[in-house]
Amino acid sequence: MLIGDVARRSGVSTRMLRHYDALGLVRPTGRTVGGYREYSAEDVRRIFHVESLRSLGLSLKQVGRALEDPAFTPSALVGDLIRWTEDRLAREQELLERLRAIDASAPTGWQDVLRIVELMREFNSTSAARRQQAVLARSEGVSLPAELLAGAVLAESDPHVAGALRWALARSGGDGVAALHAGAHSEDVDIRRRAVLAIAEMPEAPGATAVLADALGDPDTTVRRHAALALGRHGVAAAVPTLVGMVVEGSNDVDAAEVLGTLSQDPGCADRITTALADELAAPTADSATRIRLTQALVELAGTTAQDILRQLTQDDDRAVALAASALAGVLEDRPSEDRADEDSVRNPFTSDST
């Protein structure tokens, strides 16, 4: 076949076929009487072999070695190709995210694009102080794209910078929850923690409650705790088991107890919380320190049942628990009478002064 016929059948341009010939990669085995290149069936087969290897990312030099050098084995080269391809994909993914962030900022001119690119560069600085300054300085009077901020939140390990980023994201006016949604389901536990903590700081945003409720089933305890505190502060009773567990475990137990107190303002939830704490107090595995934390949590609760349990604990066999309960019961008694009246009206909403 002549070069034009080979080009049509193989899909390789005549220019590239001549290049292969010049490199000695695929040389036509014959010539016509007029001196034109003439390719045999074996030559065409070799062209397809070259194209197949090129499709894997091999250079023409590597293709030539693969076809000619018996000692050139694929194992090491394929491993290198995998690593190069992974690096390239990572770079392209980074570029895609950068372009999406720019698009989300709705730039009206190239100056806007340059501003976002500069902000990205600052977010990637090795200096935590510079990253934090970039957030705080740019947040004054400037709307930062939620996607850009969310990506920075999920990648940030410094707690001070992370706090600034969450603050900026919460006030960005964009759909921060949507931007963080994928992070809340990441296989990387650190990313899930960052995502849920950020969503917890904007619980009233659309979709936040659903994501946080889903996070209550996360295998990581830190993720569950972030979600429970945020949900509990907004009256979601599903957070109660996790919050009680935090009191038992002594992890942010003061915060958890305060949130349980907020939830107990709902009479239906108050009984559930009181029962859960009482069950933990009676658990045979509960040590003295755990029972003291549970006793302290009872003080936060609305409802007379919690007060009754607290008074019973003043006679507890564990002297440390009994002393803690006595002191806390005294605190309740020392509260101003109007505060107690307000508490009673909340704890017993169906009881009036005349009964």
C-alpha positions as CSV (number, residue, x, y, z in Angstrom):
1,M,0.0,0.0,0.0
2,L,1.1,3.5,-0.7
3,I,1.4,6.0,2.1
4,G,-1.9,7.7,1.3
5,D,-3.8,4.4,1.6
6,V,-2.0,3.5,4.9
7,A,-2.9,6.9,6.3
8,R,-6.6,6.5,5.4
9,R,-6.8,2.9,6.9
10,S,-4.7,3.5,10.0
11,G,-5.8,7.0,10.9
12,V,-2.2,8.1,11.1
13,S,-1.4,11.2,9.1
14,T,1.1,11.0,6.2
15,R,3.2,13.6,8.0
16,M,3.5,11.3,11.1
17,L,4.2,8.3,8.9
18,R,7.1,10.1,7.3
19,H,8.2,11.1,10.8
20,Y,8.2,7.4,11.8
21,D,10.2,6.6,8.8
22,A,12.8,9.3,9.6
23,L,13.1,7.9,13.1
24,G,13.5,4.4,11.9
25,L,10.4,3.4,13.9
26,V,8.3,2.2,10.9
27,R,10.1,2.1,7.6
28,P,8.2,0.8,4.5
29,T,9.8,-2.3,3.3
30,G,9.4,-1.5,-0.4
31,R,9.4,1.2,-3.0
32,T,7.4,1.4,-6.2
33,V,9.1,1.8,-9.6
34,G,8.5,5.5,-9.2
35,G,10.3,5.5,-5.8
36,Y,7.2,5.9,-3.6
37,R,7.0,4.3,-0.2
38,E,5.2,1.0,-0.3
39,Y,4.0,-0.6,3.0
40,S,3.6,-4.3,3.5
41,A,0.9,-5.8,5.7
42,E,3.6,-6.3,8.4
43,D,4.5,-2.6,8.2
44,V,0.9,-1.7,8.8
45,R,0.7,-4.1,11.7
46,R,3.8,-2.4,13.2
47,I,2.1,1.0,12.8
48,F,-0.8,-0.2,14.9
49,H,1.6,-1.5,17.5
50,V,3.3,1.9,17.7
51,E,-0.1,3.7,18.0
52,S,-1.2,1.3,20.8
53,L,2.0,1.9,22.8
54,R,1.7,5.6,22.3
55,S,-1.9,5.5,23.7
56,L,-0.4,4.3,27.0
57,G,1.7,7.4,27.2
58,L,5.1,6.0,25.9
59,S,7.3,8.4,24.1
60,L,8.4,7.5,20.6
61,K,11.9,6.6,21.9
62,Q,10.3,4.3,24.5
63,V,8.1,2.8,21.8
64,G,11.1,2.0,19.7
65,R,12.9,0.3,22.6
66,A,9.8,-1.7,23.4
67,L,9.5,-3.0,19.9
68,E,13.2,-3.7,19.3
69,D,14.9,-4.4,22.6
70,P,14.1,-7.8,24.1
71,A,15.6,-6.7,27.5
72,F,13.2,-3.7,27.7
73,T,10.5,-5.2,30.0
74,P,7.2,-3.4,30.6
75,S,7.0,-3.8,34.4
76,A,9.1,-0.9,35.6
77,L,8.0,1.4,32.8
78,V,4.3,0.7,33.4
79,G,4.8,1.5,37.0
80,D,6.4,4.8,36.1
81,L,3.6,5.6,33.6
82,I,1.1,5.0,36.4
83,R,2.8,7.5,38.7
84,W,3.2,10.1,35.9
85,T,-0.5,9.7,35.0
86,E,-1.6,10.1,38.6
87,D,0.5,13.2,39.0
88,R,-0.9,14.6,35.8
89,L,-4.5,13.9,36.9
90,A,-3.8,15.5,40.2
91,R,-2.6,18.6,38.4
92,E,-5.5,18.6,36.1
93,Q,-8.0,18.2,39.0
94,E,-6.3,21.1,40.8
95,L,-6.7,23.2,37.6
96,L,-10.4,22.1,37.3
97,E,-11.0,23.2,40.9
98,R,-9.3,26.5,40.3
99,L,-11.4,27.2,37.2
100,R,-14.6,26.3,39.0
101,A,-13.7,28.7,41.8
102,I,-13.1,31.4,39.3
103,D,-16.3,30.7,37.6
104,A,-18.2,30.7,40.9
105,S,-16.9,34.1,41.6
106,A,-18.8,35.4,38.5
107,P,-15.9,37.6,37.4
108,T,-16.8,40.7,35.4
109,G,-13.3,41.3,34.1
110,W,-9.8,39.9,34.0
111,Q,-8.9,41.9,37.1
112,D,-11.5,39.8,39.1
113,V,-9.9,36.6,37.7
114,L,-6.4,37.8,38.7
115,R,-7.7,38.6,42.2
116,I,-9.0,35.1,42.7
117,V,-5.8,33.6,41.3
118,E,-3.8,35.6,43.7
119,L,-6.0,34.6,46.6
120,M,-5.5,30.9,45.6
121,R,-1.7,31.4,45.6
122,E,-1.9,32.9,49.1
123,F,-4.0,30.1,50.3
124,N,-1.3,27.7,49.1
125,S,1.4,29.6,51.0
126,T,3.6,27.5,53.4
127,S,3.1,30.3,55.9
128,A,0.1,29.8,58.2
129,A,0.2,33.5,59.1
130,R,0.1,34.5,55.5
131,R,-2.8,32.2,54.8
132,Q,-4.7,33.6,57.7
133,Q,-4.0,37.2,56.7
134,A,-5.2,36.4,53.2
135,V,-8.5,35.3,54.6
136,L,-9.0,38.2,57.0
137,A,-7.7,41.0,54.6
138,R,-9.7,39.8,51.6
139,S,-12.9,39.3,53.7
140,E,-13.4,43.0,54.4
141,G,-15.9,44.2,51.9
142,V,-15.1,41.5,49.4
143,S,-17.3,38.5,48.7
144,L,-15.1,35.4,48.5
145,P,-16.4,32.4,46.4
146,A,-17.9,29.7,48.7
147,E,-16.3,26.9,46.6
148,L,-12.8,28.4,47.0
149,L,-13.3,28.9,50.7
150,A,-14.7,25.4,51.2
151,G,-11.7,23.9,49.4
152,A,-9.4,25.8,51.6
153,V,-11.3,24.7,54.7
154,L,-11.1,21.1,53.8
155,A,-7.3,21.3,53.2
156,E,-6.3,23.5,56.1
157,S,-4.6,21.8,59.1
158,D,-3.7,24.9,61.1
159,P,-6.5,25.6,63.7
160,H,-6.2,29.4,63.6
161,V,-6.3,29.6,59.8
162,A,-9.1,27.0,59.7
163,G,-11.1,29.1,62.1
164,A,-10.7,32.2,59.9
165,L,-11.7,30.2,56.8
166,R,-14.8,28.9,58.5
167,W,-15.8,32.4,59.6
168,A,-15.3,33.7,56.1
169,L,-17.2,30.8,54.6
170,A,-20.2,31.3,57.0
171,R,-20.5,34.9,55.9
172,S,-19.7,34.5,52.2
173,G,-23.3,34.4,51.2
174,G,-22.7,31.4,49.0
175,D,-23.9,27.8,49.3
176,G,-21.2,26.7,51.7
177,V,-23.0,23.5,52.7
178,A,-23.2,22.3,49.1
179,A,-19.5,23.1,48.6
180,L,-18.6,21.1,51.7
181,H,-21.0,18.2,51.1
182,A,-18.4,16.0,49.3
183,G,-15.9,16.6,52.1
184,A,-18.5,15.4,54.7
185,H,-18.5,12.0,52.9
186,S,-14.8,11.8,52.2
187,E,-12.8,8.6,53.0
188,D,-10.3,10.9,54.8
189,V,-11.4,11.3,58.4
190,D,-9.6,14.6,58.7
191,I,-11.5,16.1,55.8
192,R,-14.8,14.8,57.2
193,R,-14.0,16.5,60.6
194,R,-13.2,19.8,58.9
195,A,-16.3,19.6,56.7
196,V,-18.7,18.8,59.6
197,L,-17.1,21.4,61.9
198,A,-17.6,24.1,59.2
199,I,-21.2,23.1,58.6
200,A,-21.8,23.1,62.3
201,E,-20.9,26.8,62.3
202,M,-23.7,27.5,59.8
203,P,-26.5,25.2,60.9
204,E,-29.3,27.3,59.6
205,A,-27.9,27.2,56.0
206,P,-30.0,25.1,53.6
207,G,-29.2,21.5,53.8
208,A,-27.0,21.8,56.9
209,T,-29.4,19.8,59.2
210,A,-29.5,16.9,56.8
211,V,-25.8,16.7,56.5
212,L,-25.2,17.0,60.2
213,A,-27.9,14.4,61.0
214,D,-26.2,12.0,58.6
215,A,-22.9,12.7,60.4
216,L,-24.4,11.3,63.6
217,G,-23.8,7.9,62.1
218,D,-20.2,8.6,61.1
219,P,-17.7,6.0,62.4
220,D,-15.5,8.7,63.8
221,T,-16.4,10.0,67.2
222,T,-15.1,13.5,66.6
223,V,-17.3,13.9,63.6
224,R,-20.3,12.6,65.6
225,R,-19.6,15.0,68.4
226,H,-19.3,18.1,66.2
227,A,-22.6,17.2,64.6
228,A,-24.4,16.4,67.9
229,L,-23.4,19.8,69.5
230,A,-24.7,21.7,66.5
231,L,-27.9,19.8,66.1
232,G,-28.6,19.9,69.8
233,R,-28.3,23.6,70.0
234,H,-31.0,23.8,67.3
235,G,-33.4,21.5,69.1
236,V,-32.8,18.3,67.2
237,A,-33.5,15.4,69.6
238,A,-31.6,12.9,67.5
239,A,-28.4,14.3,69.0
240,V,-29.3,13.1,72.6
241,P,-27.6,9.7,72.5
242,T,-24.3,11.2,71.3
243,L,-24.5,14.1,73.7
244,V,-25.1,11.7,76.7
245,G,-22.2,9.6,75.4
246,M,-20.0,12.7,75.5
247,V,-20.8,13.3,79.1
248,V,-20.0,9.7,79.9
249,E,-16.7,9.8,78.1
250,G,-15.7,13.2,79.4
251,S,-15.2,14.7,75.9
252,N,-16.5,18.2,75.8
253,D,-18.9,17.1,78.5
254,V,-19.6,20.6,79.8
255,D,-20.7,21.7,76.3
256,A,-22.7,18.5,75.9
257,A,-24.4,19.0,79.3
258,E,-25.4,22.6,78.4
259,V,-26.8,21.5,75.1
260,L,-28.8,18.7,76.8
261,G,-30.2,21.4,79.1
262,T,-31.3,23.4,76.1
263,L,-33.0,20.3,74.6
264,S,-34.7,19.6,77.9
265,Q,-36.7,22.7,77.6
266,D,-39.0,20.5,75.4
267,P,-41.0,18.5,78.0
268,G,-41.1,15.4,75.7
269,C,-37.3,15.5,75.3
270,A,-36.6,16.2,79.0
271,D,-37.9,12.8,80.1
272,R,-35.8,11.1,77.4
273,I,-32.6,12.9,78.5
274,T,-33.2,12.4,82.2
275,T,-33.8,8.7,81.7
276,A,-30.7,8.3,79.6
277,L,-28.6,10.0,82.3
278,A,-30.2,8.0,85.1
279,D,-29.5,4.7,83.2
280,E,-25.8,5.7,82.8
281,L,-25.6,6.6,86.5
282,A,-26.9,3.1,87.4
283,A,-24.6,1.3,84.9
284,P,-22.2,-1.1,86.7
285,T,-19.3,0.0,84.5
286,A,-19.7,3.7,85.5
287,D,-16.7,4.8,87.6
288,S,-16.8,7.7,90.2
289,A,-15.6,10.3,87.8
290,T,-18.2,9.4,85.2
291,R,-21.0,9.5,87.7
292,I,-19.9,12.9,88.9
293,R,-20.0,14.2,85.3
294,L,-23.5,12.7,84.9
295,T,-24.5,14.3,88.2
296,Q,-23.3,17.7,87.0
297,A,-25.3,17.3,83.8
298,L,-28.5,16.8,85.8
299,V,-28.3,20.3,87.1
300,E,-28.6,21.7,83.5
301,L,-31.9,19.9,82.9
302,A,-35.4,21.3,83.1
303,G,-38.0,19.2,84.9
304,T,-38.5,18.2,88.5
305,T,-37.4,14.6,87.8
306,A,-33.8,15.6,87.3
307,Q,-33.9,17.5,90.7
308,D,-35.4,14.5,92.4
309,I,-32.6,12.2,91.1
310,L,-30.0,14.8,92.2
311,R,-31.5,14.8,95.7
312,Q,-31.3,11.0,95.8
313,L,-27.7,11.2,94.8
314,T,-26.9,13.2,97.9
315,Q,-27.2,9.9,99.7
316,D,-25.2,7.9,97.2
317,D,-22.9,5.2,98.5
318,D,-20.0,6.8,96.6
319,R,-19.0,9.6,98.9
320,A,-17.5,11.7,96.0
321,V,-20.8,11.5,94.1
322,A,-22.8,12.3,97.2
323,L,-20.7,15.4,98.0
324,A,-21.0,16.6,94.4
325,A,-24.7,16.1,94.4
326,S,-25.1,17.9,97.7
327,A,-23.1,20.9,96.4
328,L,-25.1,21.0,93.2
329,A,-28.4,20.7,95.0
330,G,-27.3,23.6,97.1
331,V,-26.7,25.6,94.0
332,L,-30.2,24.9,92.9
333,E,-31.6,26.0,96.2
334,D,-29.5,29.2,96.1
335,R,-31.0,30.3,92.8
336,P,-33.3,33.4,93.0
337,S,-36.9,32.5,93.6
338,E,-38.0,34.1,90.4
339,D,-35.5,31.9,88.4
340,R,-36.9,28.7,90.1
341,A,-40.4,29.9,89.3
342,D,-39.5,30.3,85.7
343,E,-37.9,26.8,85.7
344,D,-41.0,25.3,87.3
345,S,-43.2,26.8,84.7
346,V,-41.0,25.3,82.0
347,R,-40.6,22.0,83.7
348,N,-44.3,21.6,84.6
349,P,-46.1,23.5,81.8
350,F,-49.5,22.0,82.8
351,T,-49.2,23.0,86.5
352,S,-50.4,26.3,87.8
353,D,-50.0,28.1,91.1
354,S,-53.5,27.2,92.2
355,T,-53.0,23.4,92.0
